[in-house]
Amino acid sequence: MPDSHQKTARTDRLLTKPWWRRRPVQIGAAAAIALALTLTAFVFMPAANTVTVAADTLDTGEVTMGAFQDYVALRAGVLPLEITYITAETNGRVISVVASDGAMVTPGQPLAMLGNPDLTLQVSSREADISARLSDTNNQLMNLQTSQQASEQAIADVAYALHRAEEQMVKYKMLRDHGVLNDAAVQTYIDEVAYQKQRLAALKATQAQQAQFYTTQAAQIRASANDLRRSRDEVRNGLNALNLTAPVEGRLTDFNLKPGQAVKMGDPLGEVDSEGTYKLKAEVDEFYLSRLSTGLKANANVHGKPAAVHISKIFPQVNNGRITVELEFDNAMPSDLKRGETIDVRLSLGATQQAMLVPSGAWLNDTGGASIFVLDGSGNKASRRVVTVGRRNPEYVEILSGLKPGEHVITGGTSNFLKAQHLRLTQSAK
């Protein structure tokens, strides 16, 4: 009996579980594992707005400190320094062409002749009308001169009559003094002298009054006649418009008239280019507009030889993000220049200075220089970063803020990822 009792006591004893099998520990362990998995997923999961791209499709560069050469590379075309356009001054049909495209011409040299029967008839009619009016003005001037001559002749006649009356009066006074005649006989001649004097004074007064009138009238008639002559010359010049001539000396270009061809007033018929004198014309990115000014220096490479040029004209219009400038040579013009050829020009915008630099690339056009992708230390990830750019040249861009020397950036190949904030780079399998 005592042995059975002891066996039963040992059988009813409670057993203790190991600590790692206890429920609170297991719940805590499960929570820790879940948290670890969440953290792992957060760390290794791509960030929002992340795009995966092959690394070999991107262009990269390093941020460096170096000497920034402030210039713009241009491709300029050669144009004549002076271009004089030939336009049709009237409607007509080409009768004959006496000059050929590309020929050298001198001022007034005939180029072609036009025909216009209606214009010829109109000019003839107007010229006849003007000639008739000129004849009328000539008659008016002759009548005015006749009136002046008549007045002068009247004064001369009265002056002569006065002279004769005075002679008679003197003679009869002598006879009276000798007792031959009495005072009554002399008085007639005294009255005649007084009368002629009064007539002469009245005529001279009238002539003085009319002199200003005659002068004014004559000036007006002559001015009217001159206006009519100018009108007649202009009418005749209407026919001269049918004869095309070279306006200046130079080389005739774009002149392609053919006999029988109809032209209208204002139609461009050709141009005369200055021979041996040229200028350059180039387009510049509108980014540089505020820094351009006339007189700005540049260097042109003409057939392997340097030539100093300067900006002579800036066109204010902006077309497709480009502005047009004209450049002229500072010194003797190269003798082997040809119209239409293109040459390289390096336009200087400022002195060389130390600056933080990033290689130029498509990123400038993609973002306007506002942001750029920066690679991390592993080179497998890149994040967009806001930057401030300064001056530019064809090779580098000056960075004012947002980057540090030694960092690596993506300079091209991201045009399709403008909304992305992060890039994950993958290496192509070899």
C-alpha positions, 0 to 999 in steps of 0.5 A: 500500500505505501508503494502505490500511494507514492506512485500516485503522488508522482503521477499527479505532479504538474510539468513546466513548459520551456520559455520559448514555447510559452504563448506570450513569447510566441506572439511577441516573436511573430510580431517581431518577425512581421515588423522585420519583414515590413522594415525590410520591404520598406527599405528594399521596395522602390520609392514612389515615382520610381522608374527602372531604366537600363544604365547603358541608355543614359549619359552621365557626367561628374560635377567638377570645379574648373575654368568656365569659358563663356562663349557660344558656338554658332554656325553662320551663313555668308550673305552679301553685305548690301542687298538691293531688291528689284521690284515691279513698279507697274503691271505688265508682260515681259517683252524682252530680257537682256540680262542674265542671272549671275551677271555683273551689272552697273547702275542704269543698265537695262535688264528687261522690258515690259509692255502695258498698252493700257498704261501707255494710253493712260500716260499719253492722255494725261500728258496731253492734258498736262501740256494743255494746262501748261499752255494756259499758264504760259498764256497767263504769264504772257498776259501779265507781262503784257499788262506790266509793259502797257503800264510802263508804256503809259508812264513813259508816254505821260512822262514824254507829254510832260516833257513837251508841255514843260518845254512849251511852257518855258518857251511861251514864258520867254515870249511873255517876258518880252511882251509878245504874249500875255499871261492868259496865253501862257496859262494854258501851258502852265495848266498842261504841265500841271495836268501831265504831272498829275497823270504821271503821279497817278500812273506811278502810284497805280504801278506801285500798287500793282507791282506787288500783285504782278510779282505775286501772280507771276510767282504763283503762275510759275509755281503752278507751271513747275508743278505741272512739269513735275506731274508731266515728268512723273507721268512719263516715269510711269512709262519708264517703269516698263523699262527695268534697269539695275539700281546699283552696281553688283551681281544680279541674282534671283533674276528669272524673268522669261518673255511673255511672263506676266508681272504685277506691281510689287512683285520681287523680280530679283536683287543686286548683291554687293560683290566682294563684301559680305556679312554673316548671319547666325541663329542664337538660343534665346537663353542668351538674348539678354547678354547680346549687344551690338559690337560684341566680339567673336572669332570666325574660322574661315577656311582654317584661318581666324577672322575677327568679327562683331555683332552688327545687328540683332533681330528682336523676333524669337522664332522656335526659341532662336534669335537671329544676329548679323555679324560683320568683319572687323578688318580686311574681309577674306577674299575667298568667301562665297555667298551661301557657305557656312562657317564656324563662329565662336561668340565671346560672352565674357572672361574665363572664370572658375566655376562649378561645372556640369557637362551640357546635355539633353537635361538642359532642354528637358527641364530648362536647367531646373533639375537634374538626376543625381546618382547615389554612391552605388551608381544604381539609383538616382534622384531628381534634385533642384539646381540653379544654373548660370552661364552656359557654353556648348560643353559645360553649364555653370552650377550656382547651387544644388550640387557638390563637386565630385557628385555624378549626374545623369546628363542625357537619356531621361527625356521620357521620365520627366515626371519621375523623381527616382531612377533605378538603374539596371545593368545589361547582361553581358 
